[in-house]
Amino acid sequence: MRSFVFESMPARVVFAENAIEHLPREIEQLGARRALVLSTPQQEALATDISRRLGQRSVGVYPHAVMHVPIEEAARLGADCVVAAGGGSTVGLGKAIALESGLPVVAIPTTYAGSEMTSIYGLTEAGLKKTGRNRRVLPKVVIYDPLLTIDLPVAMSITSGFNAIAHAAEALYAENLNPITAMMAEEGIRALAQGMPQVAKNPRDLDGRSNCLYGAWLCGAVLGTTSMALHHKLCHVLGGTWNLPHAETHTVILPHAIAFNYPAAPEAMARIERAMKTPNAAGGIFDLMKQLGAPLSLKEIGMKQDDLERAASLVMEAPYYNPRSTTREGILRLLDGAFFGRRP
C-alpha cells in the first residue's frame, strides 16, 4: 500500500429525522448561550422556527444572508455562536463571521452543497471573489435533518446532487488522494446516484431525501480534505467570469471533465462505475443527468459560444493539478462538447 496522509475535518455530525430537535442540546454542549440565527429571505420561516425552539438562547434572526456580513449585528446582540440554516450562501455567511470573529458555527444544511463540511470560504471584495481555507471557519456542529430538505425543488435537488458528485469524483483522482477519502467518495456517489431518482419520482420520499443528504455529507467531507482538479478550475472560471449558476455549471461540466480525465485515472473511473452501476463513468453520469431532467449544455444555462475561446485561455492561465495534462486545444474541445451538450 502506498504511503498517505489523511487529515479529517473535526466536526460533530448529528444525522436524523427531526434532528433539528437536538439543536438546543448541541448549543448547550458548545457552551454557548446566545445564538444568532442566519438565513436567506426565502428561508426566514425556518430561521424563525429555529429561533423559537432556542427560546432564551436565541438573540434573534438575521434573514439577509445574501447581502453583507453582519459582524456588527452579532457583536451588538452579544451573540456567542451562530446558527446557519439553509444552503451554501447562508453557511458561507456563517463562515465569514467565524473568520472575522472566531464565533463557533452550527450549520443546518437544507441543500446538498456540502460546504458545511469544508474549511473553504469565499469573500467578495471590490467585485472580486477571494477564496481560501482556514480551520477557523469549519462549523463545529452540523445537523442533517432530511425533513428540512423535503421542500427543496426537484430541479434544484438534482443540480445540487450532481454538484456534490463532482466533489467526490474529483477527490478520487486528487493529487493528495488517500484510501479513506476514496472510500468516502465512492459511498457518497453511490448514495446520491440511488437517492436522486427516488427524489425525482417522489420529492417527499424521506428515504430518497436521506440518501441524498447522506451522500452530500460524504461528498462535502471529501472536498474538505482533498485538493481540486480540472473540473473545479473550469467551474470557477465559468462561474466567476460569466456569472453562470453554480450548481448547474458543475452539473453540465461534470461528464465532460470525467471523459477528459478517463484515460489518466483508471482506478477513479472504476470506483465511479461501481458506485453508479454503469460501464462508463462519463456516459453513465450524462445518462443519469438526462434521465433526471438536469441541464445538459452550457448554452442552456446562459453561456455564449463566442466566449469559449476566452474561457479556455483563462483556464490555462493558472491551471490546477490534473491527472491528465491540459492544452488550450484540449480544453476548448471539452468546452465545445459541454456547450452543445453532446454525450461524451
C-alpha positions in Angstrom: 0.0 0.0 0.0 1.3 3.5 -0.8 2.0 5.9 2.0 -0.5 8.7 2.5 -1.7 11.5 4.8 -5.3 11.6 5.9 -6.4 14.8 7.6 -10.0 14.7 8.9 -12.0 17.8 9.4 -13.1 17.8 13.1 -16.9 18.4 13.2 -19.7 16.8 15.2 -22.4 15.5 12.9 -26.0 14.8 14.0 -27.9 12.9 11.3 -31.6 12.0 11.9 -35.2 12.6 11.0 -36.2 15.5 13.3 -32.5 16.1 14.1 -33.5 19.8 14.4 -34.9 18.9 17.9 -31.4 18.3 19.1 -30.3 21.9 18.4 -30.7 23.3 22.0 -28.7 20.3 23.3 -25.9 21.0 20.8 -25.7 24.7 21.6 -25.5 23.8 25.2 -22.7 21.4 24.6 -20.8 24.1 22.8 -21.0 26.1 26.0 -22.9 28.9 24.1 -25.8 30.9 25.5 -26.7 33.5 22.8 -27.2 32.3 19.2 -27.7 34.5 16.2 -29.8 32.6 13.6 -28.9 33.3 9.9 -30.9 32.5 6.8 -31.7 33.9 3.3 -35.0 35.9 2.9 -36.6 32.7 1.4 -35.7 30.6 4.5 -36.9 33.2 7.1 -39.7 30.9 8.3 -37.2 28.1 9.0 -34.9 30.6 10.8 -37.8 31.9 12.9 -38.8 28.4 13.9 -35.3 27.6 14.9 -35.1 30.9 17.0 -38.4 29.9 18.7 -37.0 26.4 19.5 -34.0 28.0 21.1 -36.1 30.3 23.3 -33.9 32.3 25.6 -30.8 31.1 23.9 -31.6 33.0 20.6 -30.7 36.7 20.3 -32.7 36.9 17.0 -32.8 36.2 13.3 -30.8 37.7 10.5 -32.6 36.7 7.3 -30.4 38.6 4.8 -27.7 36.1 4.1 -27.2 37.3 0.5 -26.1 40.8 1.3 -23.2 41.5 3.7 -21.5 40.0 6.8 -23.4 41.2 9.9 -20.4 41.2 12.2 -21.6 44.4 13.9 -25.1 42.9 14.4 -23.6 39.8 16.0 -21.5 42.0 18.3 -24.3 44.4 19.2 -26.6 41.5 20.2 -23.8 39.8 22.2 -24.0 36.6 20.2 -21.5 33.9 21.3 -22.4 31.5 18.4 -24.1 31.5 15.0 -26.7 29.0 13.6 -26.6 29.0 9.8 -29.7 27.4 8.4 -30.1 27.0 4.6 -27.9 26.4 1.5 -24.3 27.4 0.6 -24.8 31.1 0.8 -26.1 31.0 4.4 -23.3 28.6 5.5 -20.9 30.9 3.7 -22.1 33.8 5.7 -21.6 31.9 8.9 -18.1 31.1 7.8 -17.3 34.7 7.1 -18.5 35.7 10.6 -16.4 32.8 12.1 -13.3 34.0 10.1 -13.6 37.6 11.5 -14.9 37.0 15.0 -14.0 33.4 15.9 -17.6 32.6 16.9 -18.5 28.9 16.6 -20.9 28.0 13.8 -23.7 25.4 13.9 -24.7 24.5 10.4 -28.2 23.2 9.4 -28.0 22.5 5.6 -31.1 22.4 3.5 -29.4 21.6 0.2 -26.7 19.2 -1.0 -24.0 21.8 -1.4 -21.6 20.2 1.2 -19.8 23.4 2.1 -20.7 22.8 5.8 -18.1 20.1 5.8 -15.2 22.1 4.5 -12.8 24.8 5.8 -13.1 26.6 2.4 -14.6 30.1 2.5 -15.3 32.8 -0.1 -15.4 36.5 0.3 -16.3 39.1 -2.3 -14.3 42.3 -2.1 -14.4 45.1 -4.7 -16.3 42.7 -7.1 -13.6 40.0 -6.9 -14.2 36.7 -5.1 -11.4 35.6 -2.9 -11.4 32.0 -1.6 -9.2 30.4 1.0 -9.0 27.6 3.5 -8.9 28.2 7.3 -9.8 25.7 10.1 -11.4 28.6 11.9 -14.4 28.7 9.6 -15.3 25.0 9.8 -18.7 24.6 11.6 -18.3 23.0 15.0 -21.6 21.0 14.6 -23.6 20.0 11.5 -27.2 19.0 11.9 -28.6 17.0 9.0 -32.3 16.6 9.0 -33.8 15.1 5.8 -37.2 16.5 6.7 -35.8 20.0 6.1 -35.0 19.1 2.5 -38.5 17.8 1.6 -39.4 21.2 0.0 -36.2 21.6 -1.9 -37.5 21.9 -5.5 -36.7 18.8 -7.6 -34.7 20.7 -10.2 -32.5 22.3 -7.5 -32.2 18.9 -5.7 -30.9 17.3 -8.9 -28.3 20.0 -9.8 -27.3 20.3 -6.1 -26.8 16.5 -6.1 -24.6 16.5 -9.3 -22.6 19.3 -7.8 -21.9 17.1 -4.8 -21.0 14.1 -7.0 -18.5 16.4 -8.8 -16.7 17.0 -5.4 -16.4 13.2 -4.8 -15.4 12.4 -8.4 -12.5 14.9 -8.4 -11.4 13.7 -4.9 -10.9 10.2 -6.5 -8.1 11.5 -8.7 -6.9 14.3 -6.5 -3.2 14.9 -6.0 -3.5 14.1 -2.3 -5.9 11.2 -2.6 -5.8 8.5 0.2 -7.7 5.3 0.7 -10.0 6.7 3.4 -11.1 9.6 1.2 -11.6 7.3 -1.8 -13.9 5.0 0.3 -16.0 8.0 1.4 -16.1 9.5 -2.1 -17.4 6.2 -3.6 -20.0 5.8 -1.0 -21.1 9.4 -1.4 -21.6 8.9 -5.2 -23.4 5.6 -4.6 -25.9 7.3 -2.2 -26.6 10.2 -4.5 -27.0 8.0 -7.6 -29.5 6.0 -5.6 -31.3 8.9 -3.9 -31.7 11.4 -6.8 -34.0 9.1 -8.9 -36.1 8.5 -5.7 -36.5 12.2 -5.2 -37.3 12.9 -8.9 -40.0 10.3 -8.7 -41.4 11.5 -5.3 -40.0 14.7 -3.8 -41.4 13.8 -0.4 -39.9 10.4 -0.3 -37.9 10.5 3.0 -35.8 7.6 2.1 -34.6 9.3 -1.1 -34.1 12.6 0.7 -32.0 10.8 3.4 -29.9 9.1 0.7 -29.2 12.4 -1.0 -28.3 14.2 2.3 -26.1 11.4 3.4 -24.3 11.4 0.1 -23.9 15.2 0.1 -22.4 15.0 3.6 -19.7 12.5 2.4 -19.0 14.4 -0.8 -18.6 17.6 1.1 -16.3 15.9 3.6 -14.0 14.7 0.8 -14.0 18.1 -0.8 -12.8 19.4 2.6 -9.9 17.0 2.7 -8.5 16.9 -0.8 -7.3 19.3 -3.5 -9.2 20.2 -6.6 -8.5 19.5 -10.3 -9.7 20.4 -13.8 -13.5 20.2 -13.2 -13.4 22.8 -10.4 -11.0 25.0 -12.3 -13.4 25.1 -15.3 -16.4 25.8 -13.0 -14.5 28.6 -11.1 -13.7 30.3 -14.4 -17.2 29.9 -15.9 -18.9 31.0 -12.7 -16.5 33.7 -11.7 -16.2 35.4 -15.1 -19.6 34.8 -16.7 -21.6 34.5 -13.5 -23.2 31.2 -14.6 -25.3 29.5 -11.9 -23.1 27.5 -9.6 -24.8 24.0 -9.3 -25.9 24.0 -12.9 -22.4 24.8 -14.1 -21.0 21.9 -12.1 -23.6 19.6 -13.4 -23.1 20.4 -17.1 -19.2 20.3 -16.9 -19.0 17.1 -14.9 -19.4 14.3 -17.5 -17.0 16.2 -19.9 -14.3 16.6 -17.3 -14.7 13.0 -16.3 -14.4 12.0 -20.0 -11.3 14.2 -20.4 -9.5 12.5 -17.4 -10.8 9.0 -18.2 -7.6 7.5 -19.7 -5.4 9.1 -16.9 -7.3 7.9 -13.8 -8.5 4.3 -14.3 -8.9 3.5 -10.6 -11.0 6.6 -10.0 -13.2 5.7 -13.0 -13.6 2.1 -11.8 -14.9 3.4 -8.4 -17.4 5.8 -10.1 -18.6 3.0 -12.3 -19.0 0.6 -9.4 -20.9 3.3 -7.4 -23.3 4.2 -10.2 -23.6 0.6 -11.7 -22.6 1.8 -15.1 -20.0 0.5 -17.7 -18.7 4.0 -18.4 -18.3 6.8 -15.8 -18.7 9.8 -18.1 -21.5 8.3 -20.2 -23.3 7.0 -17.0 -23.2 10.4 -15.4 -24.5 12.1 -18.6 -27.3 9.5 -19.0 -28.4 10.0 -15.4 -28.5 13.8 -15.9 -30.7 13.3 -19.0 -32.9 10.8 -17.2 -33.5 13.3 -14.3 -34.0 16.3 -16.5 -30.9 18.2 -15.5 -29.4 20.8 -17.8 -27.1 19.2 -20.3 -25.4 22.2 -22.1 -23.6 25.4 -21.3 -25.8 27.0 -23.9 -29.0 26.4 -21.9 -27.5 27.9 -18.7 -26.5 31.2 -20.4 -23.0 30.8 -21.9 -22.3 32.2 -25.3 -20.3 30.3 -27.9 -18.2 33.3 -28.7 -16.8 33.2 -25.1 -15.5 29.6 -25.2 -12.1 30.7 -26.6 -11.6 33.2 -23.8 -12.7 30.6 -21.2 -10.1 28.1 -22.5 -7.4 30.7 -22.2 -8.4 31.7 -18.7 -8.3 28.0 -17.6 -4.8 27.7 -19.0 -3.5 30.9 -17.3 -3.4 29.4 -13.8 -4.2 25.7 -14.2 -4.9 23.4 -11.2 -3.2 20.0 -10.8 -4.9 17.4 -13.1 -4.1 13.7 -13.7 -4.1 14.3 -17.5 -2.0 17.2 -18.8 -4.1 20.0 -20.3 -3.7 22.0 -23.5 -5.7 25.0 -24.7 -7.0 23.0 -27.7 -8.0 20.1 -25.4 -9.9 22.4 -23.0 -11.6 24.1 -26.0 -12.8 20.7 -27.3 -14.1 19.8 -23.8 -15.9 23.2 -23.6 -17.3 22.8 -27.1 -18.8 19.4 -26.1 -20.2 20.9 -22.9 -21.6 23.9 -24.8 -23.7 21.8 -27.1 -24.5 19.1 -24.5 -23.0 16.2 -26.5 -22.9 12.8 -24.8 -19.2 12.2 -24.0 
